[in-house]
């Protein structure tokens, strides 16, 4: 594997002067350390990280990239990259953007484009499993008509749902015997064990619920699913270059559009025009065009919708198992309360 080196940052002259000043050494050094800490935080926000690039053929490459480079390459705002930062704790999220899908599912944090996956490098076992499983699937299995971005997203969903379901089964194996023992023999030790299990159950339920809600939200919004069809959007961009788009807009509105006019901040990212939005304007210019666009959009998102639905069923079953476990705990507590009342 090759490793590409990113940017490095040197200390500022002011820091150097403070650290080597002879007079008032303790006071100046104290100020220097404080300033260094603040500057260090700023640098960390723009610093480099280790990433793993996975290509369409299953090849991998470990690279060192800074935040600005990734933002330019994937046309992503800074707030989206915060979702992938291990310094922050965010719930599971899947975002469809102009040129990428941002995935934050448990320990799997990556950016999926139409050509590659940029996976945050980590020692966590989930990251290594995602890398090996995806590469193996890309190299040995057929695509089944699914574009690359859907196959990469499917692997993230599969590993996440499998991991959460395994954690639920492990919790069930631990807690059911303890509840049965508590029902037959009330003791402080058993009560304390059940209390700890309830805390674990609550935290796990929240994680599973968030993954379920995220998948359900995507299925309910055709626009979000359309944004995630990266291969199809790129194909449409290649078929309709910007000049043809401007020509169609000019002829349909009867007004000339200046090619030298600056792009508004909402219509471009890093100076790159947002062509899909322009196409949506053309598609909605007439009733017939709008209905055709809606029909094409439905066919385009159908494979993704079926993929999401399959994993929604899996994660929903996992959530139902947690609900059943909580009901069993509540029933056991009610039984114990009744038993204590008759003592």
SERO-4910 file (N, C-alpha, C, O; in steps of 0.05 Angstrom, whole numbers):
BEGIN
 pado doro    nc1    nc2    nc3   cac1   cac2   cac3    cc1    cc2    cc3    oc1    oc2    oc3
  Unk    A     17    -24      0      0      0      0     18     25      0     38     26     13
  Unk    A      9     44    -15     23     69    -16     12     88      5    -11     87     12
  Unk    A     29    107     14     20    127     33     27    154     23     50    160     17
  Unk    A      7    171     20     11    198     11     12    217     35     -5    215     53
  Unk    A     32    234     36     35    251     59     21    278     55     22    289     34
  Unk    A      6    287     76     -9    312     74      7    336     83     32    335     83
  Unk    A     -7    357     91      6    381     99     15    380    128      4    365    145
  Unk    A     37    394    134     46    397    161     47    426    168     50    444    151
  Unk    A     45    432    195     44    460    204     66    465    223     71    449    241
  Unk    A     79    488    219    101    495    237     92    515    258     70    528    254
  Unk    A    107    519    279     99    538    300    103    566    290    119    571    272
  Unk    A     88    584    301     89    612    293    112    627    306    122    618    327
  Unk    A    122    648    294    144    663    305    138    673    333    155    674    351
  Unk    A    112    681    338    105    691    364    109    670    386    119    676    407
  Unk    A    101    645    380    105    624    399    134    619    405    142    615    428
  Unk    A    151    620    384    180    616    387    192    638    405    209    632    422
  Unk    A    183    662    400    194    685    416    187    682    445    203    687    463
  Unk    A    162    674    451    153    671    478    168    649    493    175    652    516
  Unk    A    174    628    479    186    605    492    216    610    497    227    596    514
  Unk    A    229    629    483    258    633    486    264    660    499    288    667    501
  Unk    A    244    674    508    249    700    520    262    696    548    252    679    564
  Unk    A    283    710    554    297    706    579    283    719    602    283    708    624
  Unk    A    272    743    599    260    758    620    232    749    626    216    744    607
  Unk    A    225    747    652    198    739    659    191    712    647    170    708    635
  Unk    A    210    692    650    207    667    636    182    652    644    167    643    626
  Unk    A    176    651    669    153    635    678    127    646    668    109    631    659
  Unk    A    124    673    669     99    685    660     95    682    630     74    675    621
  Unk    A    117    688    615    114    686    586    110    658    577     94    653    559
  Unk    A    124    639    590    120    611    582     92    602    588     80    586    573
  Unk    A     81    612    610     53    605    616     34    615    595     16    601    587
  Unk    A     38    640    586     22    651    565     26    636    539      7    631    524
  Unk    A     52    629    534     57    614    510     43    587    509     33    579    488
  Unk    A     43    573    532     29    548    532      0    550    527    -12    534    514
  Unk    A    -12    572    539    -41    576    534    -47    582    505    -65    571    493
  Unk    A    -29    599    493    -33    605    465    -29    581    447    -44    576    428
  Unk    A     -9    565    455     -4    541    439    -27    522    440    -34    508    420
  Unk    A    -40    520    464    -63    503    466    -86    511    448    -98    494    435
  Unk    A    -92    537    447   -113    547    430   -106    543    401   -123    534    385
  Unk    A    -81    549    393    -73    545    366    -73    516    358    -80    508    336
  Unk    A    -66    499    378    -67    470    373    -95    461    366    -98    444    349
  Unk    A   -114    472    381   -142    465    375   -150    473    346   -164    459    332
  Unk    A   -141    497    339   -147    506    311   -134    488    291   -146    481    270
  Unk    A   -109    481    296    -95    464    277   -108    437    275   -110    425    253
  Unk    A   -118    427    298   -130    400    297   -155    400    280   -161    380    267
  Unk    A   -169    423    279   -193    424    262   -187    423    233   -203    415    217
  Unk    A   -162    432    225   -154    432    197   -132    412    192   -121    411    170
  Unk    A   -126    395    212   -103    377    210   -109    353    192   -130    350    181
  Unk    A    -88    337    189    -89    314    172    -98    289    187    -94    287    212
  Unk    A   -109    270    173   -118    245    185   -111    223    165   -107    227    141
  Unk    A   -110    199    176   -105    176    159   -132    165    148   -151    161    164
  Unk    A   -133    161    122   -157    150    109   -150    126     92   -127    123     84
  Unk    A   -170    110     87   -167     87     69   -184     91     45   -209     94     47
  Unk    A   -172     92     21   -187     94     -4   -192     66    -15   -174     50    -18
  Unk    A   -217     61    -22   -225     35    -33   -237     41    -61   -257     55    -63
  Unk    A   -225     30    -82   -234     35   -109   -255     16   -118   -262     -3   -103
  Unk    A   -266     20   -142   -287      3   -152   -278    -25   -157   -295    -44   -156
  Unk    A   -252    -30   -161   -242    -57   -166   -234    -70   -140   -223    -93   -141
  Unk    A   -238    -57   -117   -231    -69    -92   -203    -63    -83   -194    -73    -62
  Unk    A   -188    -47    -98   -161    -39    -90   -162    -19    -67   -181     -4    -65
  Unk    A   -142    -20    -50   -141     -2    -27   -115     14    -26    -95      5    -37
  Unk    A   -117     37    -14    -93     54    -11    -97     71     14   -117     83     18
  Unk    A    -77     71     31    -77     87     55    -65    114     49    -42    116     40
  Unk    A    -79    135     54    -70    162     48    -73    180     72    -89    174     90
  Unk    A    -59    202     72    -62    223     93    -73    248     80    -59    260     63
  Unk    A    -96    256     88   -110    278     76   -118    298     97   -125    291    120
  Unk    A   -118    324     90   -128    344    108   -157    350    101   -167    343     80
  Unk    A   -170    364    119   -198    369    117   -205    385     92   -225    379     79
  Unk    A   -189    405     86   -195    422     63   -194    407     37   -210    411     19
  Unk    A   -175    388     35   -172    372     10   -197    355      6   -207    353    -16
  Unk    A   -207    343     27   -231    326     25   -255    343     18   -272    334      2
  Unk    A   -257    366     29   -280    384     23   -280    391     -6   -301    391    -19
  Unk    A   -257    398    -17   -255    405    -46   -261    381    -63   -275    383    -83
  Unk    A   -249    358    -56   -251    334    -73   -280    324    -74   -289    315    -95
  Unk    A   -294    325    -52   -321    314    -50   -343    335    -50   -367    328    -48
  Unk    A   -336    360    -52   -356    382    -51   -373    380    -26   -398    381    -28
  Unk    A   -360    378     -3   -375    376     22   -370    400     40   -347    411     40
  Unk    A   -390    409     55   -385    430     74   -372    419     99   -371    395    104
  Unk    A   -360    437    115   -345    429    138   -363    414    159   -353    396    172
  Unk    A   -388    422    161   -406    410    181   -410    380    175   -415    365    194
  Unk    A   -409    372    150   -412    344    143   -388    327    152   -392    305    161
  Unk    A   -364    339    150   -341    324    159   -339    322    190   -326    304    200
  Unk    A   -353    340    204   -354    337    233   -368    312    241   -362    301    262
  Unk    A   -386    302    225   -400    277    231   -381    253    232   -386    233    245
  Unk    A   -358    256    218   -339    234    216   -316    237    236   -299    219    239
  Unk    A   -315    260    249   -293    265    268   -296    249    293   -317    252    307
  Unk    A   -277    232    300   -279    216    325   -278    233    350   -285    224    372
  Unk    A   -270    259    348   -270    277    371   -299    284    380   -303    293    402
  Unk    A   -318    281    361   -345    288    367   -362    263    368   -356    243    355
  Unk    A   -384    264    384   -402    241    386   -429    250    372   -443    267    383
  Unk    A   -434    237    350   -459    242    335   -475    216    332   -463    195    330
  Unk    A   -501    218    332   -517    194    326   -513    185    297   -503    200    280
  Unk    A   -522    161    291   -520    150    264   -534    168    244   -556    177    248
  Unk    A   -520    174    222   -530    192    202   -521    183    174   -499    174    170
  Unk    A   -539    186    154   -533    182    126   -542    206    111   -566    212    111
  Unk    A   -524    219     97   -530    244     82   -524    241     53   -502    232     46
  Unk    A   -542    248     35   -537    249      7   -530    277     -2   -545    296      3
  Unk    A   -507    280    -15   -498    306    -23   -494    305    -54   -499    285    -67
  Unk    A   -484    328    -65   -482    331    -94   -463    310   -106   -470    298   -126
  Unk    A   -440    305    -93   -421    286   -105   -414    263    -86   -396    247    -92
  Unk    A   -427    261    -63   -419    241    -44   -442    234    -25   -462    248    -23
  Unk    A   -439    211    -12   -456    202     10   -439    201     35   -419    187     36
  Unk    A   -448    216     55   -434    217     81   -447    196     99   -471    198    105
  Unk    A   -431    177    109   -441    155    125   -428    155    152   -404    154    155
  Unk    A   -445    157    173   -436    154    201   -454    133    214   -475    140    225
  Unk    A   -446    108    213   -462     86    224   -444     72    245   -427     57    238
  Unk    A   -450     78    270   -435     66    292   -405     73    288   -398     96    288
  Unk    A   -388     53    285   -359     57    281   -351     60    252   -327     66    247
  Unk    A   -369     57    234   -363     59    205   -368     88    197   -391     96    195
  Unk    A   -347    102    191   -349    130    183   -334    134    157   -310    130    155
  Unk    A   -349    141    136   -336    142    110   -351    161     92   -374    170     97
  Unk    A   -338    168     69   -350    184     48   -350    166     23   -329    156     14
  Unk    A   -374    163     12   -377    146    -12   -382    164    -36   -400    181    -36
  Unk    A   -366    161    -57   -370    175    -82   -377    155   -103   -380    131    -98
  Unk    A   -380    164   -128   -387    146   -150   -364    128   -157   -367    108   -171
  Unk    A   -339    135   -149   -315    120   -157   -301    106   -134   -286     87   -139
  Unk    A   -304    116   -110   -288    106    -88   -301    110    -61   -320    126    -58
  Unk    A   -291     96    -41   -299    100    -13   -275    111      1   -253    100      0
  Unk    A   -279    133     16   -258    145     32   -265    139     61   -282    152     73
  Unk    A   -252    119     72   -259    108     99   -239    118    119   -215    117    116
  Unk    A   -250    128    142   -233    138    163   -218    114    175   -230     95    185
  Unk    A   -191    116    175   -175     95    185   -176     94    216   -175    114    229
  Unk    A   -179     70    226   -182     66    255   -174     38    262   -174     20    245
  Unk    A   -167     34    287   -160      7    297   -185     -9    305   -182    -32    312
  Unk    A   -208      4    303   -233    -10    310   -238    -34    291   -233    -32    267
  Unk    A   -247    -56    302   -251    -79    286   -272    -76    264   -270    -89    243
  Unk    A   -292    -58    269   -312    -54    249   -301    -41    223   -310    -47    201
  Unk    A   -281    -24    227   -268    -11    203   -253    -32    187   -256    -32    162
  Unk    A   -238    -48    200   -223    -69    186   -242    -89    172   -236    -98    150
  Unk    A   -264    -95    186   -283   -114    174   -296   -102    149   -300   -116    129
  Unk    A   -304    -76    151   -316    -63    128   -297    -63    105   -305    -68     82
  Unk    A   -272    -57    110   -252    -55     88   -249    -83     75   -250    -85     50
  Unk    A   -245   -104     91   -240   -130     79   -265   -141     65   -263   -153     44
  Unk    A   -288   -138     78   -313   -149     66   -320   -134     40   -327   -147     20
  Unk    A   -317   -108     40   -324    -93     15   -304   -100     -7   -313   -104    -30
  Unk    A   -279   -101     -1   -259   -107    -22   -264   -135    -33   -262   -140    -57
  Unk    A   -270   -154    -15   -275   -181    -24   -300   -182    -42   -300   -197    -62
  Unk    A   -320   -167    -34   -345   -168    -50   -341   -154    -77   -352   -163    -97
  Unk    A   -326   -133    -78   -321   -119   -103   -304   -135   -122   -308   -134   -147
  Unk    A   -286   -151   -111   -268   -166   -128   -280   -193   -138   -273   -202   -160
  Unk    A   -298   -205   -122   -307   -232   -128   -336   -234   -136   -343   -252   -151
  Unk    A   -353   -215   -127   -381   -218   -132   -390   -199   -155   -377   -178   -159
  Unk    A   -410   -206   -169   -421   -189   -190   -437   -166   -178   -446   -167   -155
  Unk    A   -439   -145   -194   -452   -120   -184   -483   -123   -182   -495   -108   -167
  Unk    A   -495   -142   -196   -524   -146   -197   -538   -120   -205   -561   -115   -196
  Unk    A   -525   -104   -222   -538    -80   -231   -537    -56   -213   -546    -35   -220
  Unk    A   -527    -60   -188   -526    -38   -169   -501    -21   -175   -480    -32   -179
  Unk    A   -504      5   -174   -480     22   -177   -462     20   -153   -470      9   -132
  Unk    A   -438     29   -156   -417     26   -136   -425     38   -109   -421     25    -88
  Unk    A   -437     62   -110   -444     75    -84   -465     59    -68   -464     60    -44
  Unk    A   -483     46    -82   -503     30    -68   -491      5    -55   -498     -3    -33
  Unk    A   -471     -7    -69   -458    -31    -58   -442    -23    -33   -441    -39    -14
  Unk    A   -429      0    -34   -413      9    -11   -432     15     12   -426      9     35
  Unk    A   -454     28      7   -473     35     28   -486     10     39   -490      8     63
  Unk    A   -492    -10     22   -503    -35     31   -485    -49     51   -494    -60     71
  Unk    A   -459    -49     46   -440    -62     64   -440    -48     91   -439    -62    112
  Unk    A   -441    -22     91   -442     -7    117   -468    -14    132   -467    -18    157
  Unk    A   -490    -15    119   -515    -22    132   -515    -50    142   -524    -56    164
  Unk    A   -505    -68    126   -504    -96    133   -488   -101    158   -497   -114    177
  Unk    A   -464    -90    159   -446    -94    182   -458    -81    207   -456    -91    229
  Unk    A   -470    -57    204   -482    -43    227   -505    -58    238   -507    -62    262
  Unk    A   -523    -67    221   -547    -81    230   -539   -108    243   -551   -116    263
  Unk    A   -520   -122    231   -510   -147    242   -497   -143    269   -502   -159    287
  Unk    A   -481   -122    272   -468   -117    297   -488   -111    319   -486   -121    342
  Unk    A   -507    -94    313   -527    -86    333   -544   -110    341   -550   -114    365
  Unk    A   -551   -127    322   -567   -150    328   -552   -170    346   -563   -182    364
  Unk    A   -526   -173    340   -509   -190    357   -507   -180    385   -507   -196    404
  Unk    A   -505   -153    389   -504   -142    415   -530   -146    431   -530   -151    455
  Unk    A   -553   -145    416   -578   -150    429   -581   -179    438   -590   -185    460
  Unk    A   -572   -197    421   -573   -226    429   -555   -232    452   -562   -248    470
  Unk    A   -532   -219    453   -514   -223    476   -526   -212    502   -524   -225    523
  Unk    A   -540   -189    500   -553   -178    523   -576   -196    533   -580   -200    557
  Unk    A   -590   -208    514   -612   -226    521   -601   -250    536   -613   -259    556
  Unk    A   -579   -261    527   -568   -285    540   -558   -279    568   -558   -297    585
  Unk    A   -551   -254    573   -541   -246    600   -564   -239    619   -563   -246    642
  Unk    A   -584   -226    608   -604   -214    626   -627   -233    633   -637   -232    655
  Unk    A   -635   -251    615   -657   -269    621   -652   -287    644   -669   -289    662
  Unk    A   -628   -300    646   -623   -316    670   -623   -300    696   -632   -309    717
  Unk    A   -613   -275    695   -612   -258    719   -640   -251    727   -646   -251    751
  Unk    A   -658   -245    708   -686   -238    715   -700   -262    727   -715   -259    746
  Unk    A   -696   -286    716   -708   -310    727   -698   -316    755   -714   -324    773
  Unk    A   -672   -311    760   -661   -315    786   -672   -295    806   -677   -301    829
  Unk    A   -675   -270    797   -686   -250    814   -715   -255    822   -723   -250    844
  Unk    A   -730   -266    803   -759   -272    809   -761   -294    831   -780   -294    846
  Unk    A   -742   -312    831   -743   -333    851   -729   -327    877   -736   -337    898
  Unk    A   -709   -309    875   -693   -302    899   -686   -272    898   -668   -265    883
  Unk    A   -700   -256    913   -695   -227    913   -670   -222    930   -669   -229    954
  Unk    A   -650   -209    918   -626   -202    933   -615   -176    922   -621   -167    900
  Unk    A   -599   -163    939   -587   -137    931   -569   -141    907   -568   -123    889
  Unk    A   -554   -163    906   -536   -168    884   -551   -170    857   -543   -158    837
  Unk    A   -572   -186    857   -588   -189    833   -601   -163    824   -603   -157    800
  Unk    A   -611   -148    844   -623   -122    837   -603   -103    824   -610    -88    806
  Unk    A   -579   -103    835   -558    -86    824   -550    -94    795   -545    -78    778
  Unk    A   -550   -120    791   -543   -130    764   -565   -123    744   -559   -115    721
  Unk    A   -590   -125    752   -612   -117    735   -611    -87    729   -617    -78    707
  Unk    A   -604    -71    749   -602    -42    745   -581    -35    724   -586    -18    707
  Unk    A   -558    -49    725   -537    -44    705   -547    -53    677   -542    -39    657
  Unk    A   -560    -75    676   -570    -85    650   -591    -66    638   -592    -62    614
  Unk    A   -607    -54    655   -627    -35    645   -614    -10    633   -623      0    612
  Unk    A   -592     -1    645   -577     22    633   -565     14    606   -566     30    587
  Unk    A   -554    -10    604   -543    -19    579   -565    -22    558   -562    -15    535
  Unk    A   -588    -32    567   -611    -36    549   -621     -9    538   -627     -7    514
  Unk    A   -622     11    555   -631     38    546   -612     50    525   -621     60    505
  Unk    A   -586     48    530   -566     59    512   -567     44    485   -566     57    464
  Unk    A   -569     18    486   -570      2    461   -596      8    445   -596      9    421
  Unk    A   -618     11    460   -643     17    446   -642     44    432   -652     47    410
  Unk    A   -629     64    444   -627     90    431   -610     88    405   -617    101    386
  Unk    A   -589     72    406   -572     69    382   -587     55    359   -586     63    336
  Unk    A   -601     33    367   -617     19    347   -639     36    336   -644     36    312
  Unk    A   -652     51    353   -674     68    345   -665     89    325   -679     96    306
  Unk    A   -641    100    330   -631    121    312   -625    110    284   -631    123    264
  Unk    A   -613     86    283   -608     74    257   -634     69    242   -636     74    218
  Unk    A   -653     58    257   -680     53    244   -692     78    234   -703     79    212
  Unk    A   -692    100    251   -704    125    243   -690    137    218   -703    149    201
  Unk    A   -664    134    217   -649    145    194   -656    131    168   -659    144    148
  Unk    A   -659    105    169   -666     90    145   -695     97    137   -701    100    114
  Unk    A   -712     99    157   -740    105    151   -743    133    139   -759    138    121
  Unk    A   -727    152    149   -728    179    139   -719    180    109   -732    194     93
  Unk    A   -699    164    102   -690    163     75   -711    151     57   -716    161     35
  Unk    A   -724    130     66   -745    117     50   -769    135     45   -783    133     24
  Unk    A   -774    153     64   -797    171     62   -792    195     45   -811    210     39
  Unk    A   -767    200     37   -761    225     22   -748    217     -4   -724    209     -5
  Unk    A   -763    219    -26   -752    213    -52   -729    232    -60   -711    223    -74
  Unk    A   -731    256    -51   -709    276    -57   -683    267    -45   -662    269    -58
  Unk    A   -683    258    -20   -658    249     -7   -647    225    -21   -623    222    -25
  Unk    A   -665    206    -29   -655    182    -43   -644    189    -71   -624    178    -80
  Unk    A   -657    209    -84   -647    217   -110   -619    230   -108   -602    227   -126
  Unk    A   -614    244    -86   -588    256    -82   -566    235    -79   -543    240    -85
  Unk    A   -573    211    -70   -554    190    -65   -548    174    -91   -531    157    -90
  Unk    A   -562    179   -112   -557    165   -138   -534    179   -152   -539    193   -172
  Unk    A   -510    176   -143   -487    191   -153   -479    183   -181   -473    201   -197
  Unk    A   -480    158   -188   -472    149   -215   -492    160   -235   -484    169   -257
  Unk    A   -517    159   -229   -538    169   -247   -536    199   -251   -539    210   -273
  Unk    A   -530    213   -229   -527    243   -231   -503    250   -248   -504    269   -264
  Unk    A   -481    235   -245   -458    241   -261   -463    235   -291   -453    250   -308
  Unk    A   -478    214   -296   -484    207   -323   -502    229   -336   -498    236   -359
  Unk    A   -520    239   -320   -537    261   -330   -521    286   -336   -526    300   -355
  Unk    A   -502    292   -318   -485    315   -322   -468    313   -347   -463    332   -361
  Unk    A   -459    288   -353   -443    284   -378   -460    286   -403   -451    295   -424
  Unk    A   -485    278   -401   -503    279   -424   -512    308   -430   -516    315   -453
  Unk    A   -514    324   -409   -524    352   -413   -503    371   -402   -504    378   -379
  Unk    A   -484    379   -419   -464    398   -409   -476    425   -402   -499    431   -409
  Unk    A   -460    442   -389   -471    467   -379   -480    486   -401   -500    500   -398
  Unk    A   -466    486   -424   -474    504   -446   -502    497   -456   -518    515   -461
  Unk    A   -508    471   -459   -535    463   -467   -555    470   -447   -577    478   -454
  Unk    A   -548    468   -422   -566    475   -400   -573    505   -401   -596    512   -399
  Unk    A   -553    522   -406   -558    551   -407   -574    558   -432   -592    575   -431
  Unk    A   -569    543   -454   -585    548   -478   -614    541   -474   -632    556   -483
  Unk    A   -620    519   -461   -647    511   -456   -661    531   -437   -684    538   -442
  Unk    A   -647    540   -417   -658    560   -398   -664    586   -413   -685    598   -408
  Unk    A   -646    594   -430   -650    619   -445   -674    618   -463   -691    636   -464
  Unk    A   -676    596   -478   -699    593   -497   -725    589   -483   -746    598   -493
  Unk    A   -726    577   -459   -751    572   -446   -761    597   -432   -785    602   -430
  Unk    A   -743    615   -422   -751    639   -408   -753    663   -426   -766    683   -419
  Unk    A   -740    662   -450   -740    685   -468   -721    706   -460   -720    728   -472
  Unk    A   -704    701   -439   -685    721   -430   -657    710   -432   -653    686   -428
  Unk    A   -638    727   -438   -611    718   -441   -598    716   -413   -601    734   -396
  Unk    A   -583    695   -409   -569    691   -384   -539    696   -388   -527    684   -406
  Unk    A   -528    714   -373   -500    720   -376   -482    698   -365   -486    690   -342
  Unk    A   -464    688   -382   -446    667   -373   -425    678   -354   -412    663   -339
  Unk    A   -421    704   -354   -400    716   -337   -411    724   -310   -396    733   -293
  Unk    A   -438    721   -306   -450    729   -281   -440    711   -259   -437    687   -263
  Unk    A   -434    722   -235   -423    705   -213   -445    686   -203   -469    692   -203
  Unk    A   -436    662   -194   -454    643   -182   -461    651   -154   -443    661   -139
  Unk    A   -486    648   -146   -494    654   -119   -483    632   -101   -479    610   -110
  Unk    A   -479    638    -75   -468    618    -56   -486    593    -55   -475    571    -50
  Unk    A   -512    596    -59   -530    573    -57   -529    555    -82   -538    533    -81
  Unk    A   -518    566   -104   -518    551   -129   -491    538   -135   -488    526   -156
  Unk    A   -471    542   -118   -445    530   -124   -431    523    -98   -436    535    -77
  Unk    A   -413    504   -100   -395    496    -78   -367    497    -89   -360    483   -108
  Unk    A   -350    513    -77   -322    516    -85   -321    524   -115   -302    515   -128
  Unk    A   -340    540   -124   -338    550   -152   -349    530   -172   -347    536   -196
  Unk    A   -359    507   -164   -369    487   -183   -399    490   -185   -413    486   -165
  Unk    A   -410    496   -208   -439    499   -211   -453    473   -204   -444    452   -210
  Unk    A   -477    476   -191   -492    454   -183   -512    446   -206   -534    456   -206
  Unk    A   -502    430   -224   -518    423   -248   -544    409   -242   -564    415   -255
  Unk    A   -544    390   -223   -570    376   -218   -593    395   -212   -615    389   -219
  Unk    A   -587    417   -197   -608    436   -191   -618    450   -216   -642    456   -220
  Unk    A   -599    456   -234   -607    469   -260   -624    450   -276   -643    459   -289
  Unk    A   -618    424   -275   -634    405   -290   -662    403   -278   -681    399   -292
  Unk    A   -664    406   -251   -690    404   -239   -707    428   -247   -732    426   -250
  Unk    A   -694    451   -252   -709    475   -262   -720    469   -289   -743    476   -295
  Unk    A   -703    457   -307   -712    451   -334   -735    430   -333   -755    433   -347
  Unk    A   -732    410   -316   -752    389   -314   -779    399   -304   -800    389   -312
  Unk    A   -778    420   -287   -803    431   -276   -814    455   -292   -833    467   -283
  Unk    A   -802    461   -316   -812    484   -331   -839    479   -343   -853    498   -350
  Unk    A   -847    454   -347   -873    448   -358   -885    425   -344   -872    409   -331
  Unk    A   -912    422   -346   -926    401   -333   -917    374   -343   -913    355   -327
  Unk    A   -914    372   -369   -906    346   -381   -877    339   -372   -872    316   -366
  Unk    A   -859    359   -373   -832    353   -365   -830    346   -336   -814    329   -328
  Unk    A   -847    358   -319   -847    351   -291   -856    322   -286   -844    309   -269
  Unk    A   -877    314   -299   -886    286   -296   -866    266   -306   -862    245   -294
  Unk    A   -852    273   -328   -832    255   -338   -808    253   -319   -798    231   -314
  Unk    A   -800    276   -307   -779    276   -288   -785    260   -264   -768    246   -253
  Unk    A   -810    262   -254   -819    247   -231   -818    217   -236   -810    201   -219
  Unk    A   -827    209   -260   -827    181   -268   -798    170   -269   -793    148   -259
  Unk    A   -780    185   -282   -752    176   -284   -740    175   -256   -724    157   -251
  Unk    A   -747    194   -239   -736    194   -212   -744    170   -196   -728    158   -181
  Unk    A   -769    161   -200   -779    138   -186   -765    113   -195   -758     96   -178
  Unk    A   -759    110   -221   -744     87   -231   -716     87   -221   -704     66   -216
  Unk    A   -704    111   -219   -676    113   -211   -672    105   -182   -652     93   -176
  Unk    A   -691    113   -165   -687    108   -136   -698     81   -127   -694     73   -104
  Unk    A   -711     66   -145   -724     41   -137   -704     21   -126   -709      9   -105
  Unk    A   -680     16   -138   -661     -2   -126   -652      6    -98   -649    -11    -81
  Unk    A   -648     32    -94   -639     42    -68   -662     38    -48   -657     31    -25
  Unk    A   -686     44    -56   -709     41    -38   -712     12    -29   -718      7     -5
  Unk    A   -709     -7    -47   -711    -35    -40   -688    -44    -21   -692    -60     -3
  Unk    A   -664    -33    -26   -641    -39     -9   -647    -29     20   -643    -43     39
  Unk    A   -656     -4     22   -662      8     48   -684     -7     62   -683    -11     86
  Unk    A   -704    -15     47   -727    -29     59   -718    -56     71   -727    -64     93
  Unk    A   -700    -70     58   -690    -96     68   -676    -92     95   -681   -108    113
  Unk    A   -660    -72     98   -646    -68    123   -663    -54    144   -658    -56    168
  Unk    A   -684    -41    135   -703    -30    154   -718    -52    168   -723    -51    192
  Unk    A   -725    -73    154   -738    -97    166   -720   -110    186   -729   -117    208
  Unk    A   -694   -112    180   -675   -124    198   -672   -108    224   -674   -119    246
  Unk    A   -668    -82    221   -664    -65    245   -690    -62    261   -689    -58    285
  Unk    A   -713    -63    247   -738    -62    261   -743    -87    278   -753    -85    300
  Unk    A   -735   -110    268   -737   -135    284   -718   -133    308   -725   -143    330
  Unk    A   -695   -122    305   -677   -118    327   -689   -100    348   -686   -106    372
  Unk    A   -702    -79    340   -715    -61    359   -738    -74    373   -743    -69    397
  Unk    A   -752    -92    359   -774   -107    372   -764   -126    393   -777   -129    414
  Unk    A   -740   -137    388   -728   -155    409   -721   -139    434   -725   -149    456
  Unk    A   -712   -115    430   -706    -98    453   -731    -90    468   -731    -89    493
  Unk    A   -752    -85    453   -778    -78    466   -789   -101    482   -799    -98    504
  Unk    A   -786   -125    472   -795   -149    486   -778   -153    511   -789   -161    532
  Unk    A   -752   -148    510   -735   -151    533   -743   -130    554   -743   -137    578
  Unk    A   -749   -106    546   -757    -86    566   -783    -94    579   -786    -90    603
  Unk    A   -802   -104    564   -827   -113    575   -823   -136    596   -836   -137    616
  Unk    A   -804   -153    590   -798   -175    608   -787   -164    634   -794   -174    656
  Unk    A   -770   -144    632   -759   -132    656   -781   -118    672   -782   -121    697
  Unk    A   -799   -104    659   -821    -90    673   -839   -111    686   -848   -106    709
  Unk    A   -845   -133    673   -862   -153    685   -849   -166    709   -862   -171    729
  Unk    A   -823   -170    708   -808   -181    731   -809   -162    754   -812   -170    777
  Unk    A   -805   -136    749   -806   -116    770   -834   -115    783   -836   -112    807
  Unk    A   -855   -117    767   -882   -117    778   -886   -141    795   -899   -140    817
  Unk    A   -876   -164    786   -879   -189    802   -865   -186    829   -875   -195    849
  Unk    A   -841   -174    828   -826   -171    853   -840   -152    872   -841   -157    896
  Unk    A   -851   -130    862   -866   -112    879   -890   -125    892   -896   -120    915
  Unk    A   -904   -141    876   -927   -155    888   -918   -175    909   -931   -178    930
  Unk    A   -896   -188    904   -885   -207    923   -877   -194    948   -881   -205    970
  Unk    A   -865   -170    946   -856   -155    970   -880   -145    987   -878   -143   1011
  Unk    A   -902   -139    973   -925   -129    987   -938   -151   1004   -950   -144   1025
  Unk    A   -934   -175    997   -947   -197   1012   -928   -209   1033   -934   -229   1045
  Unk    A   -904   -197   1036   -886   -207   1057   -894   -197   1084   -881   -203   1104
***
